[in-house]
Amino acid sequence: MNNLESKKRLSQFLESFHLLSTEELAIFLRAFKYQQTKRNQPITSCVDSKPRLYFVADGLLRHFSTMPNTTQQDSTIDRGFVLPSTFCLSAASFQPTKVTIIHSETIKRTTLLYLDRCLLDQLFVQIPVLSLLFRQLMELYFFEMEHLNLILHMGNCQMRYEYYCLHFAAHIKQVPDKYIAQFLNISPSELSRIRSRMAKGKPFKANASPSFVD
């Protein structure tokens, strides 16, 4: 997806809020820069923490955290996936984190539009209605987090996987199994067994417990 196509997708997304005038929308769109990424390319991390707001025009990202471990290698916890036509902001980009480091990484070839924090602050002054727009974006973000939280607290691992498939139906085949397993807090072998049971139409056994990732 080229720069023009990316800006068009962003424009359509912003127009859906019916808040910006034609002139304000044009100013806002011009502020975004184009970035084409490769597969498994870090976007934000504790090492390279750029204060930026990202818009995923095309492709797929994942958010994950590293949890310090004193006895072995740091643990990796997947926090969810960022779908196309979605804004993405890692907390590490705007404020320091101590215990949990939040990262963003591409899963596949991804097209991004980004806006530096200093320019965003200027636009908040130049276009006051942007504050209302971003308030609504934050509401959408927290609604999404509620969905993800629900997935992780389903009754058993098969229910969690089934709900995950429903939630990410359009992109289920694009996410590697190891990331799905990490997100659902099960082992890759348990994920394989779940799929096998579902393919055979077998119900999940209530006394079976999920195998958690080491």
N, C-alpha and C positions, 0 to 999 in steps of 0.2 A: 504494500500500500504506500503510495507516494505522499508527499506533503499536502498537495491539494486535496486528495481524497481523505486524508486524515483530518484536515481542517473542516471539511464538509461533514464528516461524522461527528466531530465535536460541536459544530454549529447546530446540527439537528438535535443533539442531546441537550444543549443549552436552551434552544428554542422551546423545548418541551416544558420548560418551567414558566414560560410566558412572563418573564420579569424584565429582560433587557430590551431596550429599544434597538432598532437596526444599527444606529450609530454606536451605541454602547457595545453591542455584540461584535461589531467590526473591530473596535479598539481592543477588546478582550482577546479576540482571536489572533490579532497581529502580535500579541505579546508572547504567544506560545512558540517554542522552538521544536523542530522535528528531530527525532532520534530513531534510527533503525538498529535493532539489536539482534544478536545471534542467540542460539539456544544455550541455556544455562549460563546466561550472563548476569552477574550481580548488578542490581540497580541501586540499592542502598545497603549499607553495612556500617559496622562500627569503625572500620578502617577508612572508608570513603563516604562520609556522611554529608552529602550536599543538601542544603535547605531548599528543596524543590517540591512542587506539586506536579504530579504526573497524571496524564490521561491516557488510558490504554485504548488506542484507536483500533488495533487489531493484534491478535495473538493471545498470550496467556501468561500470567505471573503467578507466583506463589509467595506467600508471606510465611516466614518461619523464624523461630527463635533458637538461640543456643543457651542452654542452661549450664552454668558452671558446675563441675563435679570434681570433688577433691580426690576421689579414689581412682577415677578412670577418665576416659575421654569425654569431653563435654557432650551432653545430650542434645539432640535436635528435635524440636517440636514444630510440626507444621500447624500454621494458624489459619489456613484457608487459601483460596485461590481467587485471583482478580480477573474477572472476565472482560471481554471487549466492551467499549462504551461505558467505562467505569473510571472514576478518579481514584488515584492511589497515592497515599501519603504514609510513609513509614514514620513512626514516632521518633525514630533515631535521627531523622532528617531535621527535626525542629527542636529537639531537646535531648540532653544527654540521658542515657539509661545506664543503670548500674548492674542490677541483678540479671535482668533479661535483655539481651540484645536482639532487636528486631531487624530482620533482613528482608529484602525483596529480591527475587531472582526470576528470570524468564524461564519458562518451561519449553517454549518453542520460539521460533523466530517471531519477534514482536515489534510492532510499530508504536512508538510513544510520542506524545507531545508533552512538553514540560515547561514550567514557569518557575523562574527563580523567586525565592521568598522576598528579596528586596523589591523586586518589581511588583509582586503581588501586593505588598504593603502600599505601594504608590497607587495601585489601581483601586484599592479600597477607598482611598481619598478621592480619586478622580471619578469613580463610579460608585456612589454610596449604596446603590441597590445590590451591589455584589455581596454585602454583608448578609442580606436576606437570602440570596441565592446560596451562599455557603452554609447558612443555617439549615436550609432544606437539604443540602447535600449531606450534612452531618446527621440529619434525621434518617436519611436513606442508609447511611453507613451503619448507624446503630441498629436499624431494623435488620440489616444484613447480618450483623454480629449476633442478633437474637436467633436468627435462623441457624447460623453455624453452631451456636451454643446448644440449640435444641438437638441438632444432629448428634453432638457429642454426649448427650444425656438420655439417649433413647434406651429402652429396656435391655437390649442385648446387641451384640455386634452385628447380627444380620439385619436387625431393624435399622441400625445406624447406617449400614451400607445401602440399604434400600432407599432410605431417605436422602442419603448423599446422591445416589443415582438420579433421584427425582429432582433434587435441587440443582445439580450440575448436568442435567440431561444432555444439553447441546455440546458439552465438552468432555464428557466422561471418557471417551476413547483417547483424548489428547493428553491426559494426565498419567504419567508413569505409575505403575502399581505401587512402587515403594513409597511414593508421596501420598497416595490414597491410604495406604496402611498406616503411615505415620500420623496422618491427620485423624484417622478413626481410632488411633491408639490400639492397633492390633498388629500382629505379625504378618508378613507376606504370606506365610503358609496358611494362616487362618483365613486370610482374604481369599486364597485359592479354594479352600474348603467351602467357604460361604457361596462362592460362585458355582461350585460343583453341585451343592445342595439345591440352589435356586434353579439351575439348569435341569435338574431331575425332578423339580417340583416337590422336593422334600421339605417338611416344616423344620424350623429350628428347634433343637432340643433345649427345653427350659433349664435343664441342669448343667448345660455346657457353659463354661466360662471362657471369655476371650483370652487369648494369649497376648499379653501386653508387650510392646516393643521394649527391648533392653535399653 
